[in-house]
Amino acid sequence: MASIALEKISKVYRNGFEAVHELDLSVKDGEFMVIVGPSGCGKTTALRMVAGLEEISSGTLSIGDRVVNDVASKDRDIAMVFQNYALYPHMTVAENIGFALSLRKISRAEVKTKVGEAAAMLGLTEYLNQKPAQLSGGQRQRVAMGRAIIRDPSVFLMDEPLSNLDAKLRVQMRTEVRRIQQRIGVATLYVTHDQTEAMTMGDRVAVMRAGVLQQCDAPKLLYSNPKNLFVAAFIGSPAMNLFEATLSSDGTSLQLGSQSIALSDAVFEANAGLAAYKGRKIIVGLRAEDMPIAEGDQHQGPVLHGHVEAVEALGSEILVHFSIDATRISPETFVEKTSDEFVGAAPIAMIGEGVARVQPRATVTIGQNAEFTIFCERLHFFDPESQEAVSK
């Protein structure tokens, strides 16, 4: 067993494009680390450098106590599970799982024993004599994992291994992959573009954008304390509501379009850096679940008035899409300056649109004017220029 350490790892291609910029990341022995981000953010390139499939331009890569920058992929004691399974179609499940051991000239009896153990762990015992074409997508993925497990590697690398599965099977396999990893206790680096997958599987999650690590934290911390606008909007479904606002000069209220939201002293106690923004513009973030429909006259705090544009009844909850006369900030319109510098966020419309997650029995209809209770202590604040979270 071993850990993985990336110290200021960069990848620059011959045409000058920098896919990964000075990535600092460590995966502890036995830890399940997920790298997540949009397409083209450098997550797969980072994984391939750890695997030895991409040359490292600069920085130091260590597996255990050994620097492996110049070590061939086959000598790094790693096992990789690919997106497309990479199974041999002419081989049986047993032959696919045991192939790596066969190459090592290990006796047939020992290979059979180890294949049997791996198959039992993965629920594949009854399929050992079948070919990959006879298996479902989930079964093929388990065969690919079995082939990796049987090598008893120091490190597991997984490149979007569930992306080819249908939605229901993907949910099931998330649990299985995590269970298997916990059982064998090997440091695992897992790459995905699916933030739900990242949040449900990872001990820690590293969010990347344009080759730059934005934040690496436990899933709960990523969600509750995003360090910048990108992380705030990328992590969470539905995405965090982000609006341009102005903090009053005396700090008692927040002007959101034509509406004024009263702020208590507790807000400033929870956000120490907020005092510096009195009389200034600021970006305020509200999670969908922190905006329940205000019931009757018993409001639990300030309210935000919105016009209901759409209603999604999902059974266990209702998503209410609303509009207000405030400028919405859309991280999708960020203009990238360099790999690690970003210019300010560009609003996409003067009429802001947001979404609230409310109780399934709430009465709400399209076209009505609704009042949403605002829990001010749960507001998030960001600097409009740097896009960094206001210090807490």
Secondary structure, DSSP 4 states (H G I P E B T S, - for coil): ---EEEEEEEEE-TTS-EEEEEEEEEE-TT-EEEEE-STTSSHHHHHHHHHTSS--SEEEEEETTEE-TTS-GGGS-EEEE-TT----TTS-HHHHHHHHHHHTT--HHHHHHHHHHHHHHHT-GGGTTS-GGGS-HHHHHHHHHHHHHTT--SEEEEESTTTTS-HHHHHHHHHHHHHHHHHHT-EEEEEES-HHHHHHH-SEEEEEETTEEEEEE-HHHHHHS-SBHHHHHHSSSSPPEEEEEEE-TTSSEEEETTEEEE--HHHHHH-GGGGGGTTSEEEEEE-GGG-PBPPTT--SS-EEEEEEEEEEE-SS-EEEEEEESSPEE-GGGPPEEETTEEPPP-EEESSEEEEEEE-TT----TT-EEEEE--GGG-EEE-TTT-BBPP-
